[in-house]
C-alpha cells in the first residue's frame, strides 16, 4: 500500500513537472512572439523615421545644390558680362566697372572661404582644444557690453570666439543695430543669449535656420549678404562641444539665439 501511494505521488509529481515545463515553454513562446511583434513594430517605426530622414536629407541636398548654383552664378554672370562687354569695346573699362567686377570676385572668394570653413568645422578630424573659459569675459571680448554673471565652461577658445562672432554678424545683418547679450549659469551649462530687435524669423523658417545655405531672407540682397553658412557653423561647433544651440523669434520683435556649453 505504501509503495502504491509512493508510486502515485511520483506520477503526480512528474505530471506536474511536465505541465509546468510545458507552461513555461508556452510562456517562452508567447514572450518570444510578443517580443518579435514589438521588435517588428519598432523596426517599422525606425524604418519610417529613416525613410523620412533620407527624404529630408535629399530635400536639403537639392536645395543646397540650387543655392550653391545661385550663389556662384550671380557673381560669375556679372563678371563675365562686364568683362565681355569691355573686351568687345561695348563698355569703357572705367574704374567703377572694374571695381564692380572686383567686388563680385571678392564675393566668390568669400563663398569659397565659407565653404572651406564649414568643411573644416564639420570634418571628423576636428580637434577641439578644451580649456577652462570664462564665458562672460569671452562674450565681452566679442560684444563689448554684456550682462549677467561670470560662468566658467570647458571649451575651445578659438571655436567659441568663432561662434560668438558669427552670432554677432548675424544679429548685425538682420537686426536693427540693438544687440543684447546675457551670460548666466543654467544647471550643468554656461549659457549665453544673443538677442536682437530686428524683423524676426517666421515659424516656417525657424526649424531650418541652422541648416547650411538656408536663408530666411530670400531676397539675397547685398545688404543682407552671405551664403547662409554662418549659423550652420555655429551649430556644428556647439554640437562638437556637446552643447546646445537654439533660437526663439517673433516676427517684428526680433530673435534670440541661446548657446549652452558644458561647465
Buried (B, 14 or more C-beta within 10 A) or exposed (E): EEEEEEEEEEEEEEEEEEEEEEEEEEEEEEEEEEEEEEEEEEEEEEEEEEEEEEEEEEEBEEBBEEBBEEBBEBBBEBBEEBBEBBEEEEBEBEEEBEEBBEEBBEBBEBBEEBBEBBEEBBEEEEEBEEEEBBBBEBBBBBBEEBEBEEBBBBBBBEBBBBBBBBBBEBBEBBBEEEBBBBBBBBEEBBBBBBBBBBBBBEEEBBEBBBBBBBBBBEEBEEEEEBBBBBBBBBBBBBEBBEBBBEBBBEEEBBBBBBBBBBB
